[in-house]
Structure formats: C-alpha cells, structure tokens
Amino acid sequence: MNAEALKARDAATRVIAVCEVIAQIVAGGKDPFLTDVQAQWAAEMGLIRIGESVAKFPVPVRERFAEQPWRQIIDMRNFAAHQYDDLDPHRVWRTLTVDVPRLRAYLAEVVIPGL
C-alpha cells in the first residue's frame, strides 16, 4: 500500500471511530437530543472531526471515490466550527442519523477495502 493509500486509510479509520461515537449520541432518540445541549455540542464536535479527517484524504483518493460529497463534508466542518450559533438542531439531527451512517458504511465497505 502506498503512502497516499495509507494516509487515506488512517483518515477513514478515524472517521469511522467518530461515526460510532455519534451513533451512541443519537441512540437515545431525536427528542432527547433536541433538548440536550451537551449532546448537540458533542455531535457538532464530531462533525468537525469528520470534516478534519476527510480533508486529510489525498485529493486523488477523494476523486477515485467520488460517490461521496467530500466538499460538502468539509464545508459542514467549517460551518460547525465557525457558525455554530446558526446550526439548526433538526438539520444536525438529519445529518447525524442519515448522512453520518451512510458515510461510515461507505468508508468501511468501499473505501478501505478499495485502497
């Protein structure tokens, strides 16, 4: 495995670990999440971590696995980090419960085996 693939595999492994923590955060359901500011902040930090790790994927790897909206994932990191007061908890919930599990599955089932 070349250095580029190793870097991508390490970043993908970090993203998967964060996705698993996020799954624990949302396991209690939407209503408790929407009333728990600590859970919201923890989840937002998870999105920041995901975006940071995705940004470390070498561009050729992102291009090779173009089925994911890599740029949007990185942009969500920037939004969560810099405009956190504007985050809608309902939108965050959707991201956490729909997009994050899809990303985790894609990384585990397609990217890592394909590197």
C-alpha positions in Angstrom: 0.0 0.0 0.0 1.5 3.4 -1.0 1.7 6.4 1.3 -1.4 8.0 -0.2 -3.5 5.0 0.4 -2.1 4.6 4.0 -3.0 8.3 4.7 -6.5 7.8 3.4 -7.0 4.5 5.3 -5.8 6.2 8.5 -8.2 9.1 8.0 -11.1 6.8 7.1 -10.5 4.8 10.2 -10.6 8.0 12.3 -13.9 9.0 10.6 -15.4 5.6 11.3 -14.5 5.9 15.0 -16.2 9.3 15.2 -19.2 7.9 13.4 -19.5 5.2 16.1 -19.4 7.8 18.8 -22.1 9.8 17.0 -24.2 6.7 16.8 -24.1 6.5 20.6 -25.0 10.1 20.9 -28.2 9.7 18.8 -29.2 6.3 20.2 -31.5 7.9 22.7 -33.7 9.4 20.0 -34.5 12.8 18.5 -36.5 14.4 21.3 -33.8 13.9 24.0 -31.1 15.0 21.6 -33.0 18.3 20.8 -33.3 19.1 24.4 -29.7 18.1 25.4 -27.3 20.9 24.6 -24.3 18.8 25.7 -25.3 16.1 23.2 -25.7 18.7 20.5 -22.3 20.2 21.2 -20.7 16.8 21.3 -22.3 15.9 18.0 -21.2 19.1 16.4 -17.6 18.4 17.5 -18.0 15.0 15.9 -18.9 16.7 12.6 -15.9 18.9 12.9 -13.6 15.9 13.5 -15.2 14.1 10.5 -14.5 17.2 8.3 -11.0 17.5 9.5 -10.2 13.9 8.7 -11.9 14.0 5.3 -9.8 17.0 4.5 -6.8 14.8 5.0 -7.8 12.3 2.4 -5.5 12.9 -0.6 -7.4 14.6 -3.4 -6.7 11.7 -5.8 -8.4 9.3 -3.3 -11.4 11.6 -3.0 -11.6 11.7 -6.8 -11.3 8.0 -7.0 -14.2 7.5 -4.6 -16.4 10.3 -5.9 -19.7 8.9 -4.7 -19.4 10.9 -1.5 -19.9 14.7 -1.3 -16.4 15.2 0.1 -16.5 19.0 -0.3 -19.9 19.3 1.5 -18.5 17.2 4.4 -15.5 19.6 4.7 -17.9 22.6 4.4 -20.1 21.2 7.2 -17.0 21.1 9.3 -16.3 24.8 8.6 -19.9 25.7 9.3 -20.0 23.8 12.6 -16.7 25.3 13.6 -17.3 28.9 12.7 -21.1 29.4 12.6 -22.2 27.1 15.3 -24.8 29.6 16.5 -26.6 29.2 13.2 -26.8 25.4 13.3 -30.3 24.1 13.3 -30.5 21.1 15.7 -33.1 19.5 13.3 -30.7 19.7 10.4 -27.9 18.5 12.6 -30.1 15.5 13.6 -30.7 14.6 10.0 -27.0 14.8 9.2 -26.2 12.6 12.2 -28.9 10.0 11.5 -28.8 9.8 7.7 -25.6 11.1 6.3 -23.1 10.0 9.0 -24.2 6.3 8.9 -24.1 6.4 5.1 -20.6 7.8 5.2 -19.5 5.2 7.8 -20.8 2.4 5.7 -19.2 3.7 2.5 -15.8 4.1 4.2 -16.0 0.6 5.8 -17.4 -1.2 2.8 -16.0 0.6 -0.2 -13.1 2.9 0.5 -11.0 0.9 3.0 -11.3 -2.3 1.0 -10.7 -0.4 -2.2 -7.4 1.2 -1.2 
